[in-house]
Amino acid sequence: MSNLPANIQNMATALVQSSVSAGAAGGGELYMQFTKFGEWVFGTDKTEPEEGSVWAVNPMQFMHGFIAWDQSNTSQGPTGEVMVNAGSPLPAEADLPEVAGKWSKAIAMTLRCTNGEDEGIQCLWKGNSLGARKAYAALLQPVAERIGQGKEDFVPLVELGADSYTHKTYGKIFAPELTIVGWTTMDGTATEEVEETEAAEVEPEEKPARRRRRKAA
């Protein structure tokens, strides 16, 4: 994450500059979380996104940096946070202030729901797990490629999912998965759906239907 190719760094910098002139919105978002049980929830009521919802990720608000947590008291939230836009170099760990807990690399992005009963809801997602950082990098690369190709619809439309693997010490570990299902422009006037591949036509393992609910805090 700290060694992005120059073309991606330049792309991100250009996006930051254009966001200023375009008056990109910032702040006031709900918080999106990916839980240790492999579920996405947002807001203080921890509401599950509607099944089949599609979220637009704002390329001008990709962030990276560091977050610190005190593992002895995680309920109080992070003890420190230093985040910068993806177009800026990752802050040097040696320059981070002393705080309770340990600093770890982190990412952030802004998502807005484009359909269903959650349409128009905007959320800020931050993560410092390896899975979160991988999902971030996997999304940034195709955005950079589309901008390099001169395409105006470089805003990824994603479905929120989860993958998992087995850790030899901690057992089953869930990781966030952002599947690109289409592309749109910054003003949402033009969209392009991602064509299904033959692999996508294989019926996935059947999973029990999940009931949308507001989770208890």
C-alpha positions as CSV (number, residue, x, y, z in Angstrom):
1,M,0.0,0.0,0.0
2,S,2.9,2.4,0.7
3,N,4.6,1.5,-2.6
4,L,1.9,2.3,-5.1
5,P,3.1,2.6,-8.8
6,A,3.7,6.2,-9.9
7,N,0.8,6.2,-12.2
8,I,-1.6,5.4,-9.4
9,Q,0.0,8.0,-7.2
10,N,-0.4,10.6,-9.9
11,M,-4.0,9.5,-10.6
12,A,-4.9,9.9,-6.9
13,T,-3.3,13.3,-6.7
14,A,-5.2,14.4,-9.8
15,L,-8.4,13.2,-8.2
16,V,-7.8,15.2,-5.1
17,Q,-7.3,18.3,-7.1
18,S,-10.4,17.7,-9.2
19,S,-12.5,17.0,-6.1
20,V,-11.7,20.5,-4.8
21,S,-12.9,22.2,-8.0
22,A,-15.9,19.9,-8.2
23,G,-16.9,20.5,-4.6
24,A,-16.9,16.9,-3.6
25,A,-18.8,16.3,-0.5
26,G,-17.1,15.1,2.7
27,G,-18.0,14.5,6.3
28,G,-21.4,13.7,7.8
29,E,-21.2,10.0,6.7
30,L,-22.4,7.1,8.7
31,Y,-19.7,4.6,9.7
32,M,-19.6,1.3,7.9
33,Q,-18.1,-1.7,9.6
34,F,-17.0,-5.2,8.6
35,T,-17.4,-7.4,11.7
36,K,-15.3,-10.3,12.8
37,F,-18.3,-12.5,11.9
38,G,-18.0,-11.5,8.2
39,E,-21.0,-9.1,8.2
40,W,-21.2,-5.5,6.9
41,V,-23.2,-3.1,9.1
42,F,-23.5,0.7,9.2
43,G,-24.7,3.4,11.6
44,T,-25.1,3.4,15.3
45,D,-27.9,0.8,15.0
46,K,-25.6,-1.5,13.1
47,T,-28.0,-2.0,10.2
48,E,-27.1,-4.6,7.6
49,P,-27.1,-3.3,4.0
50,E,-30.0,-4.6,2.0
51,E,-29.4,-7.8,0.1
52,G,-28.3,-7.0,-3.4
53,S,-27.5,-3.4,-2.7
54,V,-24.9,-1.7,-4.9
55,W,-22.5,0.9,-3.6
56,A,-20.5,3.6,-5.5
57,V,-17.0,4.1,-4.1
58,N,-15.8,7.7,-4.4
59,P,-12.3,7.5,-6.0
60,M,-11.5,11.0,-4.8
61,Q,-11.7,9.9,-1.2
62,F,-9.4,6.9,-1.1
63,M,-7.3,7.3,2.1
64,H,-4.4,5.5,3.7
65,G,-2.4,6.0,6.9
66,F,-2.2,4.6,10.4
67,I,-4.6,3.8,13.3
68,A,-3.6,2.9,16.8
69,W,-5.6,0.7,19.2
70,D,-5.1,0.0,22.8
71,Q,-5.8,-3.8,22.9
72,S,-6.6,-3.6,26.6
73,N,-9.5,-1.2,26.0
74,T,-10.7,-1.5,22.4
75,S,-14.3,-0.4,23.4
76,Q,-13.0,3.2,23.7
77,G,-12.1,3.3,20.0
78,P,-8.7,4.1,18.4
79,T,-6.2,6.0,20.5
80,G,-4.6,7.7,17.5
81,E,-5.2,8.2,13.8
82,V,-3.2,9.7,11.0
83,M,-4.8,9.4,7.6
84,V,-3.9,11.2,4.3
85,N,-5.3,11.0,0.7
86,A,-4.1,8.2,-1.5
87,G,-2.3,10.8,-3.6
88,S,0.0,11.6,-0.7
89,P,2.9,9.4,0.6
90,L,2.2,7.2,3.5
91,P,3.3,9.0,6.7
92,A,6.6,7.7,8.1
93,E,6.1,5.5,11.1
94,A,9.0,7.2,12.9
95,D,7.0,10.5,12.8
96,L,3.9,9.1,14.4
97,P,3.1,10.5,17.9
98,E,3.4,8.3,20.9
99,V,0.0,7.0,22.0
100,A,-1.4,4.1,24.0
101,G,-1.4,1.0,21.9
102,K,0.2,0.0,18.7
103,W,0.1,1.7,15.3
104,S,-1.0,-0.3,12.3
105,K,-1.5,0.6,8.6
106,A,-5.0,1.5,7.7
107,I,-7.2,2.5,4.7
108,A,-10.5,4.4,4.3
109,M,-13.0,5.0,1.6
110,T,-16.5,6.6,1.1
111,L,-19.4,4.5,-0.2
112,R,-22.8,5.6,-1.3
113,C,-25.7,3.2,-1.9
114,T,-27.2,3.5,-5.4
115,N,-30.3,1.3,-5.1
116,G,-33.0,-0.2,-2.9
117,E,-34.1,1.1,0.5
118,D,-30.6,2.3,1.4
119,E,-30.3,4.4,-1.7
120,G,-28.6,7.7,-1.0
121,I,-27.0,6.6,2.2
122,Q,-23.3,7.5,2.4
123,C,-20.9,5.7,4.7
124,L,-17.2,6.0,5.6
125,W,-15.4,2.6,5.9
126,K,-12.0,2.4,7.7
127,G,-10.0,-0.8,8.2
128,N,-6.6,-1.8,9.4
129,S,-6.8,-5.6,8.8
130,L,-4.8,-7.3,6.1
131,G,-8.0,-8.2,4.4
132,A,-9.2,-4.5,4.4
133,R,-5.9,-3.3,2.9
134,K,-6.1,-6.0,0.2
135,A,-9.6,-5.0,-0.7
136,Y,-8.5,-1.4,-1.0
137,A,-5.6,-2.2,-3.2
138,A,-7.7,-4.5,-5.4
139,L,-10.2,-1.6,-6.0
140,L,-7.6,1.1,-6.5
141,Q,-5.8,-0.7,-9.4
142,P,-8.7,-0.9,-11.8
143,V,-9.7,2.7,-11.1
144,A,-6.3,3.8,-12.1
145,E,-6.4,1.7,-15.3
146,R,-9.7,3.2,-16.4
147,I,-8.5,6.7,-15.8
148,G,-5.4,5.9,-17.8
149,Q,-7.6,4.7,-20.6
150,G,-9.4,8.1,-20.6
151,K,-12.7,6.7,-19.5
152,E,-15.0,9.1,-17.6
153,D,-16.9,6.3,-15.8
154,F,-14.1,5.4,-13.3
155,V,-16.3,5.2,-10.2
156,P,-16.6,1.6,-9.2
157,L,-20.0,0.1,-8.3
158,V,-19.5,-2.7,-5.8
159,E,-21.4,-5.3,-3.9
160,L,-20.4,-5.9,-0.3
161,G,-19.3,-9.5,0.4
162,A,-17.0,-11.6,2.5
163,D,-14.3,-14.2,2.0
164,S,-12.7,-16.4,4.6
165,Y,-9.6,-18.5,5.4
166,T,-8.4,-20.7,8.2
167,H,-5.7,-19.4,10.4
168,K,-3.6,-22.0,12.2
169,T,-3.9,-20.1,15.5
170,Y,-7.2,-18.1,15.3
171,G,-9.3,-20.5,13.2
172,K,-11.7,-19.1,10.6
173,I,-10.9,-15.5,9.7
174,F,-13.3,-13.4,7.6
175,A,-12.1,-10.8,5.1
176,P,-14.0,-8.0,3.3
177,E,-14.7,-8.5,-0.3
178,L,-15.7,-5.7,-2.7
179,T,-16.9,-7.1,-6.0
180,I,-17.1,-4.7,-8.9
181,V,-20.4,-5.1,-10.8
182,G,-20.3,-1.9,-12.8
183,W,-18.9,1.6,-13.4
184,T,-20.4,5.0,-13.3
185,T,-19.3,8.7,-13.7
186,M,-18.8,11.1,-10.8
187,D,-22.3,12.6,-11.5
188,G,-23.9,9.2,-12.1
189,T,-25.2,10.0,-15.5
190,A,-23.6,7.1,-17.3
191,T,-23.0,3.5,-16.1
192,E,-21.5,0.3,-17.5
193,E,-22.2,-3.1,-16.1
194,V,-19.4,-5.6,-15.8
195,E,-19.9,-8.6,-18.1
196,E,-20.3,-11.9,-16.4
197,T,-17.5,-14.5,-17.1
198,E,-18.0,-18.2,-17.6
199,A,-16.6,-18.7,-14.1
200,A,-19.4,-16.4,-12.7
201,E,-22.0,-18.7,-14.3
202,V,-21.0,-21.6,-12.0
203,E,-23.6,-21.8,-9.3
204,P,-22.1,-20.8,-6.0
205,E,-22.4,-22.8,-2.8
206,E,-25.9,-22.2,-1.5
207,K,-26.0,-20.1,1.6
208,P,-28.9,-19.6,4.0
209,A,-30.8,-16.4,3.3
210,R,-30.0,-13.6,5.7
211,R,-32.7,-11.4,7.2
212,R,-32.0,-7.7,7.0
213,R,-32.1,-6.4,10.6
214,R,-30.8,-3.7,12.9
215,K,-28.2,-5.3,15.1
216,A,-28.1,-4.8,18.8
217,A,-25.3,-2.6,19.9
